[in-house]
Amino acid sequence: MILNAEAIGDALVVHVGEERLDAAIALRFKDRMREVTIQPAARVILDMSRVSFLDSSGLGALVAVMKFLAPTRRLELAGLRPNVEKVLHLTRMNTVFLIHSDIKSAVSDGLRNAG
């Protein structure tokens, strides 16, 4: 499970280095997210620009991470590819997660809201 994290402003940006977030890696994803989000940050932005496939197990893993971070931090998603965006829309999870078009806009939205 490839996850790389970097602090940008008030956010911890976690880059997913996998093309699939599915049953085969959902458990490892949750475990690695717990490890990388130990770093203090007001916001956690998940860069999913490399993820082209998301199944129900992957979606469940995203929800589990969201719950793990709550109530002190919010999981935000960025860089969704069309197939992943479609899954979130069909399951109405696009109303649960704050979704940004890309990391640049996610970070600038946070800076704008902080000022």
Backbone torsions as a table, in degrees:
resi	resn	phi	psi	omega
1	MET	NA	113.8	-177.3
2	ILE	-97.9	111.1	174.1
3	LEU	-132.3	130.0	176.2
4	ASN	-123.6	133.9	-177.0
5	ALA	-118.8	145.1	175.2
6	GLU	-145.3	143.9	176.9
7	ALA	-87.0	127.8	175.5
8	ILE	-132.7	110.3	-176.8
9	GLY	61.7	-128.0	-179.8
10	ASP	-90.3	7.6	-173.5
11	ALA	-113.3	148.4	168.0
12	LEU	-101.8	113.4	-179.7
13	VAL	-97.3	121.7	-179.8
14	VAL	-110.1	118.4	-179.9
15	HIS	-93.9	122.6	177.1
16	VAL	-86.3	121.3	-177.7
17	GLY	-98.2	20.8	-179.2
18	GLU	-113.3	152.2	176.9
19	GLU	-87.1	-20.1	-178.1
20	ARG	-128.3	137.8	171.4
21	LEU	-120.8	92.9	-171.9
22	ASP	-138.5	-172.2	-176.3
23	ALA	-56.1	-31.9	-177.1
24	ALA	-66.5	-27.8	-177.1
25	ILE	-126.8	3.4	-175.4
26	ALA	-56.8	-44.7	-178.9
27	LEU	-65.7	-43.6	177.8
28	ARG	-64.4	-36.9	177.5
29	PHE	-60.0	-48.7	179.6
30	LYS	-60.3	-44.7	-179.6
31	ASP	-62.9	-44.8	179.8
32	ARG	-66.9	-36.6	177.8
33	MET	-64.5	-38.0	175.9
34	ARG	-61.1	-39.8	179.9
35	GLU	-67.6	-50.1	-173.8
36	VAL	-74.8	-23.7	-179.4
37	THR	-88.1	8.7	172.6
38	ILE	-64.5	-30.3	177.7
39	GLN	-59.3	132.7	-179.3
40	PRO	-71.2	135.0	175.8
41	ALA	-165.1	145.0	179.6
42	ALA	-68.9	-31.5	-177.0
43	ARG	-131.6	148.8	173.4
44	VAL	-121.5	117.3	-179.3
45	ILE	-110.8	122.6	-179.1
46	LEU	-97.7	114.2	178.4
47	ASP	-83.3	106.5	-176.8
48	MET	-106.4	23.9	-175.5
49	SER	-65.1	-19.5	177.5
50	ARG	-93.4	-12.8	-175.8
51	VAL	-82.8	117.2	-179.7
52	SER	-107.2	-7.8	-179.2
53	PHE	-140.4	131.8	177.8
54	LEU	-136.3	121.2	176.9
55	ASP	-106.7	-173.8	-176.0
56	SER	-63.5	-33.0	177.4
57	SER	-68.5	-39.6	176.5
58	GLY	-65.2	-41.0	177.1
59	LEU	-63.1	-42.5	176.4
60	GLY	-61.2	-36.3	177.8
61	ALA	-66.5	-39.9	176.6
62	LEU	-61.5	-43.0	179.1
63	VAL	-64.8	-40.3	179.1
64	ALA	-62.2	-41.7	178.1
65	VAL	-65.8	-42.1	177.9
66	MET	-57.3	-45.3	-179.8
67	LYS	-67.9	-37.2	178.5
68	PHE	-61.4	-39.8	-177.8
69	LEU	-76.8	-29.4	-177.6
70	ALA	-68.1	152.2	2.0
71	PRO	-93.7	-2.3	-173.6
72	THR	-80.4	-26.4	-179.3
73	ARG	-135.1	152.6	-179.4
74	ARG	-111.8	137.0	174.8
75	LEU	-86.2	121.7	177.9
76	GLU	-113.2	147.1	-178.8
77	LEU	-112.4	145.9	179.5
78	ALA	-143.1	151.6	173.6
79	GLY	70.0	36.8	-177.4
80	LEU	-70.2	134.3	173.8
81	ARG	-81.5	159.3	-174.3
82	PRO	-53.1	-43.0	-179.1
83	ASN	-64.7	-39.9	180.0
84	VAL	-70.3	-42.5	178.2
85	GLU	-60.7	-38.2	179.2
86	LYS	-63.8	-43.0	177.8
87	VAL	-60.8	-45.1	180.0
88	LEU	-64.5	-37.7	178.9
89	HIS	-68.7	-46.5	-178.4
90	LEU	-62.9	-31.9	179.7
91	THR	-93.1	1.9	-178.2
92	ARG	62.7	16.3	177.5
93	MET	-74.5	-11.7	174.3
94	ASN	-67.3	-15.5	175.7
95	THR	-90.4	-11.6	-178.9
96	VAL	-94.7	-42.9	-179.0
97	PHE	-93.3	143.0	169.2
98	LEU	-79.2	122.7	-174.0
99	ILE	-117.0	131.0	178.4
100	HIS	-114.1	151.7	-179.7
101	SER	-66.2	-35.6	179.1
102	ASP	-158.8	175.2	-177.8
103	ILE	-64.3	-41.3	-178.8
104	LYS	-57.2	-46.2	180.0
105	SER	-71.2	-33.9	177.4
106	ALA	-61.5	-45.5	-179.5
107	VAL	-68.4	-43.3	-179.0
108	SER	-68.7	-33.5	174.5
109	ASP	-60.4	-41.8	179.7
110	GLY	-66.5	-41.0	178.6
111	LEU	-66.2	-39.4	179.7
112	ARG	-66.1	-41.1	-179.0
113	ASN	-72.3	-26.7	-179.9
114	ALA	-76.2	-27.7	-175.4
115	GLY	-87.1	NA	NA
